[in-house]
């Protein structure tokens, strides 16, 4: 039985992947966590071995990789949990990891990346870092799989003014302890339910192929040992491309009430982020991502065809939000 090491297992996507692997019982599953991380959800999973490690600690990586066949790496600093979490250290950490994976003769390295913001990518810290990591991986000599995902429903829909997308989620990136994110999200998460106000950036007219974290996790699991994934970059997204205003209509149908639109001009986010990047690049990245998303299409082509090849049944935004809405309701 092969051993799969999940790096970033305490994050939302990493946890979802670990949970799916544990339920399949096809692999030995090892979940790497950093000292001080909340591992309570991982500890509830049957058959998962926890190991402590850090991308910046090469010795800990070597130990974590012992007798490992496949590495799935989702770790990124977009929601930091310590002061040293930034895009520079992320790239340095992945350089360490790739080197140690080569030394350990890993059979497959599966990495989570994100779709490009086109001409705006150079201003988005996370996009720049992920692009550098992709280049390192493709030139590493490892058998790589890079899954380039569209915007996560679980995150992006929540910023439109509701905590509904997080309902029933055991591990959520938006609930991690980071003051900037906590304050930002706390200020918007009840806007739809309590104020009937839907939040957008700019005109809300750019299409995006929103995909839920569970489907992204399924792609990762099904890519293991899959010939279709060998030395490939694969762009994945949800079943349809929707504008923010399309999502507004879905929220209105679910809550059966009209919603007023409150728009933050894109130039406001750009201005704030350009100042914030000087002293908090990771926080500025959130605003930069929102700005870029309001300016360029996030639509992905042929998503259903790609999903079918990897045995993934994609969830639409409407299906996803309705499923969340029905959690805990008395039937």
C-alpha positions in Angstrom: 0.0 0.0 0.0 1.4 3.4 -1.0 1.9 6.2 1.4 0.6 9.7 0.6 1.9 12.7 2.5 -0.4 15.7 2.6 1.4 19.0 3.3 -1.0 21.8 4.4 -3.3 19.3 6.0 -4.6 21.7 8.7 -5.9 24.1 5.9 -9.3 23.7 4.4 -8.3 22.1 1.1 -5.5 20.0 2.8 -8.0 18.7 5.4 -10.6 17.8 2.7 -8.0 15.8 0.8 -6.8 14.0 3.9 -10.4 13.2 4.9 -11.1 11.7 1.4 -8.0 9.6 1.5 -8.8 8.3 4.9 -12.3 7.3 3.9 -11.0 5.5 0.8 -8.7 3.3 2.8 -6.5 2.7 -0.3 -3.4 4.4 0.9 -1.4 5.0 4.1 -2.1 8.6 4.9 0.4 10.9 6.6 -0.6 14.5 7.4 2.1 17.1 8.0 1.4 20.0 10.4 3.4 22.8 11.8 4.1 23.2 15.5 1.2 25.2 17.1 -1.3 24.2 14.4 -4.8 23.1 15.3 -4.8 19.4 14.5 -8.1 18.5 16.3 -10.0 17.8 13.1 -7.2 15.6 11.8 -7.1 13.6 15.0 -10.7 12.5 14.5 -9.8 10.8 11.2 -9.2 7.1 11.3 -5.9 5.8 10.1 -4.2 9.1 9.5 -0.6 9.4 10.8 0.2 13.0 12.0 3.8 14.2 11.6 5.3 17.6 12.6 7.2 19.4 9.9 7.9 22.8 8.3 8.8 23.7 4.7 11.5 25.9 6.0 13.0 23.1 8.1 14.8 20.7 5.6 15.5 18.2 8.3 11.8 17.9 9.3 10.9 17.5 5.6 13.4 14.6 5.2 11.8 12.8 8.2 8.2 13.5 7.0 9.1 12.0 3.6 10.5 8.7 4.9 8.8 5.8 3.0 6.4 8.2 1.2 5.4 7.5 -2.4 3.2 10.5 -3.2 3.2 14.1 -2.0 0.2 16.4 -2.2 1.1 20.0 -1.3 -1.5 22.6 -0.7 0.3 24.8 1.8 0.3 28.5 1.0 0.5 31.8 3.1 -2.7 33.4 1.9 -4.1 33.1 5.4 -1.0 33.2 7.6 -0.8 31.8 11.1 2.6 33.3 12.0 4.6 36.4 11.2 7.1 34.5 9.0 4.3 33.4 6.6 4.8 35.4 3.4 5.3 34.7 -0.3 9.1 34.8 -0.2 9.3 32.2 2.5 6.6 30.1 0.7 8.8 29.9 -2.4 11.9 29.1 -0.2 9.9 26.4 1.6 8.8 24.7 -1.7 12.4 24.8 -2.9 13.4 22.8 0.1 10.5 20.5 -0.4 11.2 19.8 -4.0 14.9 19.1 -3.2 14.0 16.7 -0.5 11.4 15.0 -2.7 14.1 14.4 -5.3 16.4 12.9 -2.6 13.5 10.7 -1.4 12.7 9.5 -4.9 9.0 10.5 -4.6 6.9 8.9 -7.3 4.5 11.8 -7.8 4.3 15.4 -6.6 0.8 17.0 -6.7 0.7 20.8 -6.3 -2.3 23.1 -6.0 -2.0 26.3 -8.0 -4.5 29.0 -9.0 -5.7 30.4 -12.3 -4.0 33.4 -13.8 -5.3 37.0 -13.4 -3.8 37.7 -16.8 -2.1 41.1 -17.0 -3.0 41.7 -13.3 -1.2 38.6 -12.0 2.1 40.5 -11.5 0.4 42.6 -8.8 -1.0 39.6 -6.9 1.6 38.2 -4.5 0.1 34.7 -4.3 0.0 34.4 -8.1 3.6 35.5 -8.4 4.7 32.9 -5.8 2.6 30.1 -7.3 4.0 30.8 -10.7 7.6 30.6 -9.4 6.8 27.3 -7.6 5.2 25.9 -10.7 8.4 26.7 -12.7 10.6 25.0 -10.0 8.4 21.9 -10.1 8.3 21.5 -13.9 12.1 21.8 -14.0 12.7 19.5 -11.0 12.7 16.2 -12.8 9.9 14.9 -10.5 6.8 13.4 -11.9 4.5 16.4 -11.2 0.8 17.2 -11.4 -0.1 20.8 -11.1 -3.8 21.4 -10.5 -4.6 25.0 -11.4 -7.9 25.8 -9.8 -10.5 28.5 -10.3 -11.9 30.6 -7.4 -13.1 28.5 -4.5 -16.9 28.9 -3.8 -16.3 28.3 -0.1 -14.2 31.5 0.1 -15.3 33.9 -2.6 -19.0 33.5 -2.1 -18.7 34.2 1.6 -17.1 37.6 0.8 -20.3 38.5 -1.0 -22.0 38.9 2.4 -22.9 35.5 3.9 -21.5 32.8 6.2 -23.8 30.3 4.4 -20.9 28.9 2.2 -19.1 27.9 5.4 -22.1 26.1 7.0 -21.2 22.6 8.1 -17.5 23.1 7.2 -15.2 21.5 9.9 -12.1 23.3 8.8 -12.3 26.7 7.1 -9.6 29.1 5.9 -11.8 32.0 6.9 -11.9 30.9 10.5 -8.2 30.6 11.0 -6.7 33.1 13.5 -5.5 36.0 11.5 -6.6 39.4 12.7 -6.9 41.0 9.2 -9.0 38.2 7.8 -11.1 37.8 11.0 -12.0 41.6 11.0 -12.6 41.7 7.3 -14.8 38.7 7.2 -16.7 39.6 10.5 -17.6 42.9 8.9 -19.4 41.2 5.9 -20.6 37.7 6.8 -24.1 38.7 7.9 -24.8 41.3 5.2 -27.2 39.2 3.1 -29.1 37.6 6.0 -29.4 40.6 8.2 -29.2 43.6 5.9 -30.4 42.2 2.6 -27.3 43.7 1.0 -25.1 41.9 -1.5 -21.5 42.9 -1.8 -19.5 43.2 -5.0 -16.3 44.7 -6.3 -16.5 47.0 -9.3 -19.3 46.1 -11.7 -19.6 42.4 -10.9 -19.6 41.5 -14.5 -16.6 39.2 -14.9 -17.4 35.5 -15.2 -15.8 33.0 -12.9 -15.9 29.2 -12.9 -16.4 28.9 -9.2 -15.4 25.4 -7.9 -16.0 24.1 -4.4 -13.2 22.8 -2.2 -14.7 19.3 -2.0 -14.4 19.0 -5.8 -10.9 20.3 -5.9 -10.0 17.7 -3.2 -11.6 15.0 -5.4 -9.4 16.0 -8.3 -6.3 15.7 -6.1 -7.2 12.3 -4.8 -8.1 11.0 -8.3 -4.9 12.3 -9.8 -2.8 9.9 -7.7 -1.2 7.4 -10.0 -3.4 8.6 -12.9 -1.5 8.5 -16.2 -3.6 11.5 -17.4 -2.0 13.5 -14.6 1.7 12.6 -15.2 3.8 15.7 -15.8 0.8 17.8 -16.5 -0.7 21.2 -15.7 -4.5 20.8 -15.5 -6.8 23.7 -15.1 -10.0 22.9 -13.3 -13.2 24.9 -12.5 -16.8 24.5 -11.7 -19.5 23.5 -14.2 -20.5 27.0 -15.3 -19.0 30.5 -15.4 -21.1 33.0 -13.4 -20.7 36.7 -12.8 -21.0 38.1 -9.3 -24.5 39.4 -10.3 -25.5 35.9 -11.4 -24.5 34.7 -7.9 -26.7 37.5 -6.5 -29.7 36.0 -8.2 -29.0 32.6 -6.7 -28.8 34.0 -3.2 -32.1 35.9 -3.8 -33.7 32.6 -4.8 -32.4 30.8 -1.7 -33.5 33.5 0.7 -36.6 34.4 -1.3 -36.0 38.1 -1.0 -34.5 40.9 -3.2 -31.0 42.0 -2.3 -29.6 45.5 -2.7 -26.2 45.8 -4.3 -23.3 47.6 -2.5 -20.3 48.0 -4.7 -16.8 48.8 -3.7 -15.1 50.6 -6.6 -12.1 48.5 -7.9 -9.8 51.5 -7.7 -10.4 51.8 -4.0 -9.1 48.3 -3.4 -6.2 48.9 -5.7 -5.3 52.1 -3.8 -5.5 50.5 -0.4 -3.5 47.4 -1.4 -0.7 49.5 -3.0 -0.2 51.2 0.4 -0.7 48.1 2.5 1.8 46.0 0.5 4.6 48.1 1.9 4.0 46.8 5.5 1.7 43.8 5.1 2.1 42.1 1.7 0.0 39.1 2.7 -3.0 41.3 3.7 -2.5 43.4 0.6 -2.7 40.2 -1.4 -6.4 39.7 -0.4 -7.3 43.1 -1.8 -5.1 42.7 -4.8 -6.9 39.4 -5.6 -10.3 41.1 -5.3 -9.2 43.9 -7.5 -7.8 41.6 -10.2 -10.9 39.4 -10.1 -13.1 42.4 -10.9 -11.0 43.2 -13.9 -10.4 39.9 -15.7 -12.4 36.7 -16.5 -12.0 33.7 -14.3 -13.8 31.4 -16.6 -12.3 28.0 -17.4 -13.1 26.1 -20.6 -14.1 22.4 -20.9 -14.5 21.9 -17.1 -17.1 19.1 -17.5 -14.9 17.2 -19.9 -11.9 17.5 -17.7 -13.9 16.5 -14.6 -15.3 13.5 -16.4 -11.8 12.2 -17.2 -10.9 12.4 -13.6 -14.2 10.9 -12.2 -15.3 14.2 -10.6 -19.0 15.1 -10.4 -18.9 18.9 -10.3 -21.2 20.9 -8.1 -22.8 24.1 -9.4 -23.0 27.2 -7.2 -26.8 26.7 -6.9 -26.4 23.1 -5.8 -23.6 24.0 -3.4 -25.5 26.9 -1.7 -28.8 24.9 -1.5 -27.0 22.0 0.1 -25.5 24.4 2.7 -28.8 26.1 3.2 -30.4 22.7 4.0 -27.8 21.7 6.6 -29.5 21.6 10.0 -33.0 22.4 8.7 -35.9 20.4 10.1 -37.6 18.5 7.3 
